[in-house]
Amino acid sequence: MNDSDKAEFKSLLDGLADYYRQDKLGKIALQIYFSALHDYSIEQVSNAASAHLADTKSGQYYPKAADLIKQIDGGNISPDMIIAAAKLHNTPLGCLARIHIGTWDLDHQDAFYLRQRATECLELLQTWKEKAKFGDYTDHELSVMIKYNVDPTQPLLHGLAKADDKNQLITRVSAIKKSERHLKFIDKHDYTSNSENTVVDPDIKNQIAILTKNITIKRS
């Protein structure tokens, strides 16, 4: 949020005060609330307030800033949630987690190993939130999102941070789609296929052929 959202923010909290039949917040208290929530858009805060009202556990009390942040961020994200997001790869968070964990590992490693890697992802979550907020993804990260038809301007996951400047990110995505590097990337890497359908680099094929020939000669 920015200064232009302050009037709407005050109106929202005044409405909550009326709903909960408590005194409206003073100027200093409003500023504290605003500072705690300024990283989120006024739309996210408003939606979080509505979600709080419908929360059967905490919704009976006037929301603290932390209550609204919890609604926006979707509560605590567990390693299992990270693994599920990576396997689905239909959100920016899922794509980032998939890159960090590795597609092969997601398909072949056991649950204990995956949870270890997912815990590493949780350590990176704050950095990823900043990437989402500022649209500061690497070209490779955007290539992966494009490959899986994921919109990088959408929130990282559910109500998490989303890009402040969508136009700048959209421009980057358009350029990456046409880049030679991205076209080679999607041509050589098919993450959704079985291993037998994976494209093998011609140089590797040649090396294998030479090694096979040498082995055959030695055996003869």
SVG drawing of the C-alpha trace seen along z (x, -y; Angstrom):
<svg xmlns="http://www.w3.org/2000/svg" viewBox="-21 -11 63 72">
<polyline fill="none" stroke="black" stroke-width="0.4" points="0.0,0.0 1.0,-3.6 -0.2,-7.0 -3.0,-7.0 -4.5,-4.0 -4.6,-5.5 -8.1,-6.8 -9.5,-3.5 -7.5,-1.7 -8.9,-3.9 -12.4,-3.3 -11.8,0.5 -10.6,0.5 -13.4,-1.9 -15.9,0.6 -14.3,3.4 -14.5,1.4 -18.3,0.9 -18.7,4.6 -17.0,5.6 -18.6,2.8 -15.3,1.3 -13.8,-2.1 -12.3,-3.2 -8.5,-3.3 -6.7,-6.5 -4.2,-8.1 -1.1,-6.4 -2.7,-3.0 -3.8,-3.4 -0.2,-4.2 1.1,-1.1 -1.4,1.1 -0.6,-0.6 3.2,-0.2 2.8,3.5 0.7,4.1 2.3,1.7 3.9,4.5 0.5,5.8 -2.0,4.1 -5.2,2.6 -7.1,5.3 -5.2,8.0 -5.8,6.4 -9.5,5.9 -9.8,9.6 -7.9,10.7 -10.4,8.7 -13.3,10.5 -11.6,13.9 -11.0,13.1 -14.7,12.3 -15.5,15.7 -12.8,17.5 -14.7,19.7 -11.7,19.7 -10.3,16.2 -13.1,14.3 -14.9,13.5 -12.2,11.0 -11.2,7.7 -8.2,8.5 -4.7,7.6 -2.3,6.9 -0.8,10.3 -4.3,11.9 -4.6,10.1 -1.1,11.1 -1.9,14.7 -5.0,14.6 -2.9,13.1 0.0,15.4 -2.2,18.5 -0.8,19.3 2.3,21.4 3.6,23.1 4.8,26.6 7.5,28.7 4.7,30.9 2.9,27.9 6.1,26.9 6.5,30.4 2.9,30.4 3.4,27.0 6.6,28.1 4.9,31.3 1.9,29.3 4.1,26.5 1.1,24.3 2.2,21.3 5.3,19.2 6.2,20.7 5.8,24.2 8.1,23.4 10.8,21.9 10.6,24.9 10.7,27.3 13.9,25.6 15.5,25.8 14.5,29.3 15.0,30.6 12.5,32.4 14.3,35.7 14.4,35.7 10.7,34.8 9.9,37.9 12.4,40.4 13.6,39.4 11.9,40.6 9.7,38.4 12.5,37.8 14.9,36.4 12.2,34.2 11.2,32.8 14.8,31.8 15.0,30.0 11.5,28.4 12.8,27.1 15.6,25.4 12.8,23.8 11.2,22.4 14.5,20.7 14.4,19.1 10.7,18.1 11.3,14.5 13.8,14.0 11.2,15.5 8.5,13.1 10.8,10.2 11.3,11.6 7.6,11.8 7.0,8.3 9.6,6.6 9.3,9.0 13.0,9.8 12.9,13.3 15.9,14.6 15.5,15.3 15.7,19.1 13.0,18.8 10.8,17.0 11.6,19.6 10.4,22.4 7.2,20.5 6.5,19.8 7.1,23.5 4.4,24.5 2.1,21.7 2.4,20.0 1.7,16.3 4.7,14.7 2.6,11.6 0.2,13.6 0.8,14.0 3.7,16.3 1.1,18.7 -2.6,18.0 -2.5,14.6 1.3,14.2 3.1,11.3 2.6,10.4 4.5,8.1 4.1,4.4 4.9,3.6 3.1,6.1 3.9,4.2 7.6,4.5 7.4,8.2 5.1,8.8 7.6,7.0 10.4,9.3 8.3,12.4 7.5,11.4 11.2,10.9 12.2,14.2 9.6,16.2 11.3,15.1 14.9,15.6 17.1,18.3 18.0,19.4 14.4,20.0 13.6,21.8 16.6,24.2 15.5,24.7 12.0,25.8 13.2,27.9 15.8,29.9 14.1,30.2 10.7,31.9 10.1,32.1 6.8,33.7 7.9,36.6 9.3,40.0 13.1,40.4 13.1,42.4 11.6,39.5 14.2,37.0 16.2,35.3 19.9,36.4 22.6,33.9 24.3,35.0 27.7,34.6 26.8,37.0 25.6,39.5 28.9,39.3 30.9,39.8 28.7,42.9 29.3,44.3 33.1,43.8 33.2,45.5 31.0,48.4 33.3,48.9 36.4,48.8 35.0,51.4 34.0,53.6 37.5,53.4 39.2,54.3 36.9,57.3 37.7,58.5"/>
</svg>
